[in-house]
Amino acid sequence: MDLRELGLGFSSCPNDTFMFHGLMSGDVPVPGLRFRAEIADIEALNLRALGGVDALPITKLSASTLAQLCDRYCVLQAGAALGRGCGPLVVEQAVAGGAVAGGLDSGSPADLGALAGRRVAVPGLHTTAYLLLRLFFAEASERAGRPAASFEPVVMRFDEIMPAIAAGRVDAGLIIHESRFTYASHGLVAIADLGVLWEGETGLPLPLGMICAQRELAPAIIDAVEDGLRSSVRLAFAEPQRSRAWIREHAQEIDDEVCRRHIALYVNEFSVELGEQGREAIELLIARGRAQGLVPPGPSPWRGGRR
């Protein structure tokens, strides 16, 4: 039987390779379909979808990018990176003499408004992390009665941010992925956990990245992909040894313990099924971004009125 091939975009991070190994290896067959892995940094996937040229039919997108593309993409109910205790961190150099700067590592409350006028490395202008930073920065400035000054974002790949801070090329940085486990080894301290801020304000899990499908795909295909994703995640949980070599192949610079912690943090029950809380969290983040004018207005992220 001829199979229709669909490009599936996701990152090389351990959580994605862990979840999607079943689909890519054929261990989880999807009737009538086969998948071509399109592995790239999340911001590269965001930009590919935003550009519209050679856009992938199925792709991981940051919540911020999804908000701009709800007319073209809808969220699938499986495969998401969404949870608690997994938010982006704002980090900076420790002060001289071994003491830490003010912030999480010193036990003092974060003051994101203090970033005003500073050069801050960010992992992309279309990432969920950057959207959250702008939301909370504006709120912190308002609470402190500061004028609406801003910081200077310096875009770089997520894995280049910590070395740039340590070398003094930027004043602070917004880190994601496995960097939250390794920043201290670069002589850095955390001044804010944006996931903690989000959870404290909303009581909801933080939506970082979702698997999305082009709306022009037939509903039966979208259903089949969604079911396949869910089965792939369940297989990964049930038989984690199946994907171990593939994870290592794509995470050569990450040691085994960091890989394990990364997967445990970002792959959870929301990856199997968004559920009511997951859907509410996605809707709220998009709504807050639109209300602040940080992302444009647009339709619902769900298909056919489904929620």
C-alpha positions, 0 to 999 in steps of 0.5 A: 500500500502506498503511504502518504509521507508527512514532515514532522518537525521537532527538536533534538532535545531529549524530551522530543526524541523520547516522545517521537521515537515510536513514530519515527522508528515505525514501532507505532504504525499510523495507517496510510501515513509515514513520517519524515523527521524534520529536526531543528531548533525550536526557533528554526521551526517557528520561523519556518512556519511563520515564513510559510514557504515549505511550511511543515504539515505537522510541527512543534511550535512555541505558544507565541508562534502558535498565537500568530498562526491560529488561522493556519495551524491547530493544536493537537491534543498529544505531544506537548511540552507543558507542565509545572516546574519547567519554566524558562530562567533568567540568569546572570553572572554571579558577583565577584568574590563568589557571592551570588547576585540578588535573585532565586539563588540568593533567596531574594525576590526577583525584580525583572524590571531591573533588566531595563536598559540591559542586553539580554540574550534570548533564544528567539523572538518567537519563543514562549520564553520571550513572550513570558519575559516581556509579559512579566517584565512589563508587569514588574516595571508597572509595579515599581512605577518605572517608565516603560523602558525596555531591555535590549534582546540579543537573539542567539541559539539557546545553547550559546546563551550561557557562554555569552553571559559568562564571557560578558558579551551580554548582561543576562540571559533567558535560558531554556531546555537542559540549561536549567540544570547546568547554568551554575557550572557556567558561574551563573545565578538565576534571578527569575523562574518564569514558570514559577511566576506563571504558576503563581499567578494562574495556578495552571501548568506552563505551555511551552511548545505544542505539536500543531497541524496545518488546518488544510489537512483532512480531519481524518489525517489529523485524527490519525496523527494525533492518535499516533502521537499519543501512542508514541508517547505511551510507548516511550513511557512503557518501554524507555529503552527502545528510544535510548540510543536515538536520544543519545544520537541527538543529544551527544553533548548532554550527559545521561543524567541531564537527559534523564532529568530533562525527559522527566521534567518535560514529558508528563501526562499533558504530553499524552493528553492536554486535558482541560487544564492544558487547554485552559493554559494555552488559551490563557497565555495566548489571550494575555499576549494578545491583550498586551499587544505582544501577539496579534489578534486571531482565531482559536487555536483549536480545530472546528470549535473543538476544545 
